[in-house]
Amino acid sequence: CFLIGPARQIKMMFDKVRIVATIVYLAALVATLIVAFKHMLAVTIIMVVVQFLALTWYSLSYIPFARAFVKRTAMAMV
């Protein structure tokens, strides 16, 4: 957002490549706030982890072939 401006960043967030990660991140952000205000510590921690994973997946979309590499690596570990 700092380098390209907020309008372009929002437009890029809703590209077809990033839309799922964006929606999951925003939903997890809202859910984290809700459960945190209800003092549900375990669920809050889970939602923070979901936020981190969604933001990581979103960030990987900017690196060519990064998502494919992560998918292959994860499948190889299973």
DSSP file (Angstrom, degrees, kcal/mol; ACC not computed):
  #  RESIDUE AA STRUCTURE BP1 BP2  ACC     N-H-->O    O-->H-N    N-H-->O    O-->H-N    TCO  KAPPA ALPHA  PHI   PSI    X-CA   Y-CA   Z-CA
    1    1 A C     >        0   0    0      0, 0.0     4,-1.7     0, 0.0     8,-0.1   0.000 360.0 360.0 360.0 -37.4    0.0    0.0    0.0
    2    2 A F  T  4  +     0   0    0      1,-0.2     0, 0.0     2,-0.2     0, 0.0   0.885 360.0  38.9 -66.3 -40.2    2.9    2.3    0.8
    3    3 A L  T  4 S+     0   0    0      1,-0.1    -1,-0.2     2,-0.1     0, 0.0   0.853 130.3  23.8 -82.6 -36.2    4.6    1.8   -2.5
    4    4 A I  T  4 S-     0   0    0      1,-0.1     4,-0.4     2,-0.0    -2,-0.2   0.528 109.5-106.3-112.2  -7.1    1.7    1.7   -5.0
    5    5 A G     X  -     0   0    0     -4,-1.7     4,-1.9     3,-0.1     5,-0.1   0.075  29.8 -87.5  95.0 152.3   -1.1    3.6   -3.2
    6    6 A P  H  > S+     0   0    0      0, 0.0     4,-2.5     0, 0.0     5,-0.2   0.864 120.3  54.5 -66.4 -38.0   -4.2    2.4   -1.4
    7    7 A A  H  > S+     0   0    0      1,-0.2     4,-2.0     2,-0.2     5,-0.1   0.937 112.5  42.5 -64.3 -45.8   -6.5    2.4   -4.5
    8    8 A R  H  > S+     0   0    0     -4,-0.4     4,-2.5     2,-0.2    -1,-0.2   0.873 112.7  54.8 -68.2 -36.2   -4.2    0.2   -6.6
    9    9 A Q  H  X S+     0   0    0     -4,-1.9     4,-2.1     2,-0.2    -2,-0.2   0.933 109.0  46.9 -62.8 -45.2   -3.6   -2.1   -3.6
   10   10 A I  H  X S+     0   0    0     -4,-2.5     4,-1.1     1,-0.2    -1,-0.2   0.906 111.7  51.5 -63.3 -40.9   -7.3   -2.6   -3.0
   11   11 A K  H  < S+     0   0    0     -4,-2.0     3,-0.4     1,-0.2    -1,-0.2   0.912 111.8  46.8 -61.1 -42.2   -7.8   -3.3   -6.8
   12   12 A M  H >< S+     0   0    0     -4,-2.5     3,-1.4     1,-0.2     6,-0.2   0.818 104.0  62.5 -69.9 -30.9   -4.9   -5.9   -6.6
   13   13 A M  H 3< S+     0   0    0     -4,-2.1     9,-0.3     1,-0.3    -1,-0.2   0.826 104.9  47.4 -63.0 -30.8   -6.4   -7.5   -3.5
   14   14 A F  T 3< S+     0   0    0     -4,-1.1    -1,-0.3    -3,-0.4    -2,-0.2   0.139  80.7 126.9-102.8  19.6   -9.5   -8.5   -5.4
   15   15 A D  S X> S-     0   0    0     -3,-1.4     4,-1.5     1,-0.1     3,-0.8  -0.371  77.2-108.1 -64.0 156.9   -7.8   -9.9   -8.4
   16   16 A K  T 34 S+     0   0    0      1,-0.3     4,-0.3     2,-0.2    -1,-0.1   0.769 119.2  55.7 -63.7 -23.7   -9.0  -13.4   -9.2
   17   17 A V  T 34 S+     0   0    0      1,-0.2    -1,-0.3     2,-0.1     4,-0.2   0.816 119.5  29.2 -74.8 -30.6   -5.6  -14.9   -8.0
   18   18 A R  T <> S+     0   0    0     -3,-0.8     4,-2.4    -6,-0.2    -2,-0.2   0.460  89.9  97.1-110.5  -3.3   -5.8  -13.2   -4.6
   19   19 A I  H  X S+     0   0    0     -4,-1.5     4,-2.6     1,-0.2     5,-0.2   0.875  85.0  49.2 -62.1 -41.0   -9.6  -13.0   -3.9
   20   20 A V  H  > S+     0   0    0     -4,-0.3     4,-2.6     1,-0.2     5,-0.2   0.943 113.3  46.1 -64.9 -47.0   -9.8  -16.1   -1.8
   21   21 A A  H  > S+     0   0    0     -4,-0.2     4,-2.4     1,-0.2    -1,-0.2   0.883 113.4  51.1 -62.5 -37.9   -6.9  -15.2    0.4
   22   22 A T  H  X S+     0   0    0     -4,-2.4     4,-2.7    -9,-0.3     5,-0.2   0.932 111.8  45.6 -64.8 -46.5   -8.2  -11.7    0.8
   23   23 A I  H  X S+     0   0    0     -4,-2.6     4,-2.5     2,-0.2     5,-0.2   0.913 114.1  48.6 -65.5 -42.5  -11.7  -12.9    1.8
   24   24 A V  H  X S+     0   0    0     -4,-2.6     4,-2.5    -5,-0.2    -1,-0.2   0.921 113.2  48.3 -63.1 -43.0  -10.3  -15.4    4.3
   25   25 A Y  H  X S+     0   0    0     -4,-2.4     4,-2.3    -5,-0.2    -2,-0.2   0.943 113.6  45.3 -63.5 -48.3   -8.0  -12.8    5.8
   26   26 A L  H  X S+     0   0    0     -4,-2.7     4,-2.1     2,-0.2    -1,-0.2   0.894 114.4  48.7 -64.9 -39.3  -10.7  -10.2    6.2
   27   27 A A  H  X S+     0   0    0     -4,-2.5     4,-2.7    -5,-0.2    -1,-0.2   0.910 112.3  48.6 -65.3 -41.5  -13.1  -12.7    7.6
   28   28 A A  H  X S+     0   0    0     -4,-2.5     4,-2.5    -5,-0.2    -2,-0.2   0.867 109.1  54.1 -66.1 -35.4  -10.5  -14.0   10.1
   29   29 A L  H  X S+     0   0    0     -4,-2.3     4,-1.8     2,-0.2    -2,-0.2   0.936 112.3  42.6 -63.1 -47.0   -9.7  -10.4   11.1
   30   30 A V  H  X S+     0   0    0     -4,-2.1     4,-2.2     1,-0.2    -2,-0.2   0.926 115.2  50.0 -65.2 -44.7  -13.3   -9.7   11.9
   31   31 A A  H  X S+     0   0    0     -4,-2.7     4,-2.7     1,-0.2     5,-0.3   0.875 107.6  54.9 -63.2 -37.3  -13.7  -13.0   13.7
   32   32 A T  H  X S+     0   0    0     -4,-2.5     4,-2.2     1,-0.2    -1,-0.2   0.927 109.0  47.3 -61.5 -44.9  -10.6  -12.4   15.7
   33   33 A L  H  X S+     0   0    0     -4,-1.8     4,-2.1     2,-0.2    -2,-0.2   0.912 112.4  49.9 -63.5 -41.6  -11.9   -9.1   17.0
   34   34 A I  H  X S+     0   0    0     -4,-2.2     4,-1.0     1,-0.2    -2,-0.2   0.955 115.4  40.8 -63.1 -50.4  -15.3  -10.7   17.8
   35   35 A V  H  <>S+     0   0    0     -4,-2.7     5,-2.2     1,-0.2    -1,-0.2   0.819 112.4  56.3 -71.4 -28.2  -13.9  -13.6   19.8
   36   36 A A  H ><5S+     0   0    0     -4,-2.2     3,-1.3    -5,-0.3    -1,-0.2   0.910 107.0  48.8 -67.6 -40.5  -11.2  -11.4   21.4
   37   37 A F  H 3<5S+     0   0    0     -4,-2.1    -1,-0.2     1,-0.3    -2,-0.2   0.720 108.7  54.2 -71.7 -19.2  -13.9   -9.1   22.8
   38   38 A K  T 3<5S-     0   0    0     -4,-1.0    -1,-0.3    -5,-0.2    -2,-0.2   0.363 115.0-120.7 -91.8   4.7  -15.8  -12.1   24.1
   39   39 A H  T < 5 +     0   0    0     -3,-1.3     2,-0.8     1,-0.2    -3,-0.2   0.893  59.8 150.3  59.3  46.3  -12.6  -13.2   25.9
   40   40 A M     >< +     0   0    0     -5,-2.2     4,-2.3     1,-0.2    -1,-0.2  -0.798  19.4 179.7-107.3  86.8  -12.3  -16.6   24.1
   41   41 A L  H  > S+     0   0    0     -2,-0.8     4,-2.3     1,-0.2     5,-0.2   0.883  73.8  49.2 -61.0 -46.5   -8.5  -17.0   24.3
   42   42 A A  H  > S+     0   0    0      1,-0.2     4,-1.9     2,-0.2    -1,-0.2   0.914 114.5  44.9 -63.1 -43.5   -8.2  -20.4   22.5
   43   43 A V  H  > S+     0   0    0      1,-0.2     4,-2.4     2,-0.2    -1,-0.2   0.866 110.6  55.7 -69.2 -35.5  -10.4  -19.3   19.6
   44   44 A T  H  X S+     0   0    0     -4,-2.3     4,-2.0     2,-0.2    -2,-0.2   0.917 107.5  48.5 -61.2 -43.6   -8.6  -16.0   19.4
   45   45 A I  H  X S+     0   0    0     -4,-2.3     4,-2.0     2,-0.2    -2,-0.2   0.909 110.6  51.1 -64.1 -42.0   -5.3  -17.7   19.0
   46   46 A I  H  X S+     0   0    0     -4,-1.9     4,-2.2     1,-0.2    -2,-0.2   0.915 110.1  49.6 -61.1 -42.6   -6.7  -20.0   16.3
   47   47 A M  H  X S+     0   0    0     -4,-2.4     4,-2.4     1,-0.2    -1,-0.2   0.847 107.6  53.8 -67.8 -33.5   -8.0  -17.0   14.4
   48   48 A V  H  X S+     0   0    0     -4,-2.0     4,-2.4     2,-0.2    -1,-0.2   0.896 108.8  49.5 -65.5 -39.5   -4.7  -15.2   14.6
   49   49 A V  H  X S+     0   0    0     -4,-2.0     4,-2.5     2,-0.2    -2,-0.2   0.908 109.9  50.7 -64.7 -41.7   -3.0  -18.3   13.1
   50   50 A V  H  X S+     0   0    0     -4,-2.2     4,-2.6     2,-0.2    -2,-0.2   0.912 109.9  51.0 -61.8 -42.1   -5.7  -18.4   10.3
   51   51 A Q  H  X S+     0   0    0     -4,-2.4     4,-2.6     2,-0.2     5,-0.2   0.932 110.3  49.1 -58.7 -46.6   -4.9  -14.7    9.7
   52   52 A F  H  X S+     0   0    0     -4,-2.4     4,-2.3     1,-0.2    -2,-0.2   0.919 112.4  47.2 -60.8 -45.4   -1.2  -15.4    9.5
   53   53 A L  H  X S+     0   0    0     -4,-2.5     4,-2.5     2,-0.2    -1,-0.2   0.905 113.0  48.4 -65.0 -41.7   -1.7  -18.2    7.0
   54   54 A A  H  X S+     0   0    0     -4,-2.6     4,-2.4     2,-0.2    -2,-0.2   0.903 112.9  48.0 -65.3 -41.0   -4.1  -16.2    4.8
   55   55 A L  H  X S+     0   0    0     -4,-2.6     4,-2.4    -5,-0.2    -2,-0.2   0.870 111.8  50.2 -68.3 -36.0   -1.7  -13.3    4.7
   56   56 A T  H  X S+     0   0    0     -4,-2.3     4,-2.2    -5,-0.2    -2,-0.2   0.929 111.3  48.0 -65.3 -45.2    1.2  -15.6    3.9
   57   57 A W  H  X S+     0   0    0     -4,-2.5     4,-0.8     1,-0.2    -2,-0.2   0.899 112.4  50.1 -61.9 -40.9   -0.7  -17.2    1.1
   58   58 A Y  H >< S+     0   0    0     -4,-2.4     3,-0.9     1,-0.2     4,-0.3   0.925 110.6  49.2 -62.2 -45.5   -1.7  -13.7   -0.2
   59   59 A S  H >< S+     0   0    0     -4,-2.4     3,-1.5     1,-0.3     4,-0.3   0.861 104.4  59.2 -63.9 -36.5    2.0  -12.6   -0.1
   60   60 A L  H >< S+     0   0    0     -4,-2.2     3,-1.3     1,-0.3     7,-0.5   0.740  90.1  72.5 -65.0 -21.6    3.1  -15.6   -1.9
   61   61 A S  T << S+     0   0    0     -3,-0.9    -1,-0.3    -4,-0.8    -2,-0.2   0.685  91.7  57.5 -68.6 -15.4    0.8  -14.7   -4.8
   62   62 A Y  T <  S+     0   0    0     -3,-1.5    -1,-0.3    -4,-0.3    -2,-0.2   0.582  93.6  75.9 -88.5 -11.2    3.3  -11.8   -5.7
   63   63 A I  S X  S-     0   0    0     -3,-1.3     3,-2.0    -4,-0.3     4,-0.5  -0.894  93.8-112.4-103.4 121.7    6.2  -14.2   -6.1
   64   64 A P  T 3  S-     0   0    0      0, 0.0    -2,-0.1     0, 0.0    -3,-0.1  -0.282  94.7  -5.5 -57.2 131.0    6.2  -16.1   -9.4
   65   65 A F  T 3> S+     0   0    0     -4,-0.1     4,-1.9     1,-0.1     5,-0.1   0.510  97.0 121.4  65.3   8.7    5.7  -19.9   -8.8
   66   66 A A  H <> S+     0   0    0     -3,-2.0     4,-2.5    -6,-0.4     5,-0.2   0.919  72.9  48.4 -68.3 -43.1    5.8  -19.5   -5.0
   67   67 A R  H  > S+     0   0    0     -4,-0.5     4,-2.6    -7,-0.5    -1,-0.2   0.914 111.4  50.2 -63.6 -41.7    2.4  -20.9   -4.4
   68   68 A A  H  > S+     0   0    0      1,-0.2     4,-2.6     2,-0.2    -1,-0.2   0.902 110.7  50.3 -62.8 -40.1    3.1  -23.9   -6.6
   69   69 A F  H  X S+     0   0    0     -4,-1.9     4,-2.6     2,-0.2    -2,-0.2   0.924 111.3  47.7 -63.5 -45.0    6.3  -24.5   -4.8
   70   70 A V  H  X S+     0   0    0     -4,-2.5     4,-2.6     2,-0.2    -2,-0.2   0.906 111.9  50.5 -64.1 -41.5    4.6  -24.4   -1.4
   71   71 A K  H  X S+     0   0    0     -4,-2.6     4,-2.5     2,-0.2    -2,-0.2   0.939 112.6  46.1 -61.0 -47.1    1.8  -26.7   -2.6
   72   72 A R  H  X S+     0   0    0     -4,-2.6     4,-2.1     1,-0.2    -2,-0.2   0.905 113.3  49.3 -63.1 -41.1    4.4  -29.2   -3.9
   73   73 A T  H  X S+     0   0    0     -4,-2.6     4,-1.4     2,-0.2    -1,-0.2   0.917 111.6  48.7 -64.6 -43.2    6.4  -29.0   -0.7
   74   74 A A  H  X S+     0   0    0     -4,-2.6     4,-0.9     1,-0.2    -2,-0.2   0.901 111.9  49.0 -64.1 -41.0    3.3  -29.5    1.5
   75   75 A M  H  < S+     0   0    0     -4,-2.5     3,-0.3     1,-0.2    -1,-0.2   0.861 108.4  53.9 -67.6 -34.3    2.2  -32.5   -0.6
   76   76 A A  H  < S+     0   0    0     -4,-2.1    -1,-0.2     1,-0.2    -2,-0.2   0.815 105.9  53.9 -68.8 -29.5    5.7  -34.0   -0.4
   77   77 A M  H  <        0   0    0     -4,-1.4    -1,-0.2     1,-0.2    -2,-0.2   0.730 360.0 360.0 -76.4 -21.9    5.6  -33.7    3.4
   78   78 A V     <        0   0    0     -4,-0.9    -1,-0.2    -3,-0.3    -2,-0.2   0.457 360.0 360.0 -84.1 360.0    2.3  -35.6    3.6
